[in-house]
Amino acid sequence: MRILLVEDEKKIASFIERGLKEQRYAVDVTHNAEKGSELAHANDYDLIILDLMLPGGRDGLSLCDEIRKKKQDVPILILTAK
């Protein structure tokens, strides 16, 4: 199973990545929406884990909407501190 993790907090991203890799998942990690978009469209993921509050001009919700328009069947798990 291949997972994309888009999380700007590096400690949280590392913690999640480590736990998933211990369970033998392949994990790609990025810390912003732009790179997340690139990876989501360039690769076939079984799951995307997406933080809502991301740095820069785009938030996780707009990224989620974009991914949904092109890849309707990929599950997206939303993480947020809100």
LOLUM-225513 format. One record per residue (C-alpha): x, y, z. Coordinates in Angstrom, 3 decimals, m for minus. Example, Ala and Ser with C-alpha at 12.3 -4.5 7.8 and 13.67 -1.06 7.14 Angstrom:
SITE        X        Y        Z
SITE   12.300   m4.500    7.800
SITE   13.670   m1.060    7.140
***
This chain:
SITE        X        Y        Z
SITE    0.000    0.000    0.000
SITE    1.381    3.408   m0.988
SITE    0.459    6.492    1.050
SITE    0.990   10.207    0.495
SITE    1.333   12.273    3.666
SITE    0.984   16.063    3.331
SITE    1.812   17.580    6.734
SITE    3.706   20.825    7.383
SITE    4.723   20.072   10.989
SITE    7.912   18.078   10.514
SITE    7.782   16.324   13.910
SITE    4.204   15.182   13.340
SITE    5.010   14.092    9.789
SITE    8.016   12.119   11.002
SITE    5.985   10.437   13.745
SITE    3.215    9.406   11.336
SITE    5.685    8.306    8.658
SITE    7.636    6.161   11.136
SITE    4.475    4.450   12.398
SITE    3.242    3.708    8.878
SITE    6.619    2.389    7.746
SITE    6.762    0.116   10.802
SITE    3.538   m1.399    9.473
SITE    5.264   m1.879    6.086
SITE    3.502    0.885    4.150
SITE    5.351    2.832    1.471
SITE    5.100    6.506    2.440
SITE    5.887    9.686    0.512
SITE    5.995   12.834    2.649
SITE    5.767   16.478    1.680
SITE    5.244   19.599    3.735
SITE    3.248   21.867    1.403
SITE    0.225   21.803   m0.895
SITE    2.128   22.492   m4.112
SITE    4.398   19.453   m3.782
SITE    1.455   17.431   m2.486
SITE   m0.452   18.265   m5.652
SITE    2.481   17.263   m7.847
SITE    2.911   13.933   m6.077
SITE   m0.816   13.167   m5.937
SITE   m1.181   13.599   m9.685
SITE    2.084   11.910  m10.665
SITE    1.620    8.731   m8.614
SITE   m1.073    6.209   m7.787
SITE   m1.700    6.295   m4.050
SITE   m3.923    3.958   m2.066
SITE   m4.467    6.664    0.576
SITE   m3.705   10.361    1.035
SITE   m3.308   11.787    4.545
SITE   m3.782   15.528    4.359
SITE   m3.371   18.307    6.908
SITE   m5.880   21.145    6.493
SITE   m3.624   23.960    7.681
SITE   m0.681   24.141    5.274
SITE    1.801   26.978    4.670
SITE    1.734   29.192    1.619
SITE   m1.192   30.265   m0.462
SITE   m3.089   26.975   m0.485
SITE   m4.735   25.062    2.312
SITE   m5.455   21.374    2.569
SITE   m9.127   21.777    1.692
SITE   m8.345   23.322   m1.704
SITE   m5.838   20.536   m2.318
SITE   m8.456   17.962   m1.367
SITE  m10.925   19.512   m3.829
SITE   m8.319   19.475   m6.590
SITE   m7.414   15.828   m5.976
SITE  m11.101   14.850   m5.864
SITE  m11.710   16.379   m9.291
SITE   m8.991   14.263  m10.890
SITE   m8.807   11.154   m8.691
SITE  m12.246   10.533   m7.321
SITE  m11.602    7.070   m5.954
SITE   m8.557    7.641   m3.722
SITE   m9.432    7.768    0.002
SITE   m8.360   11.006    1.722
SITE   m7.903   11.162    5.482
SITE   m7.983   14.726    6.839
SITE   m5.868   15.726    9.844
SITE   m6.382   19.022   11.628
SITE   m5.632   20.761   14.895
SITE   m8.891   22.748   14.602
***
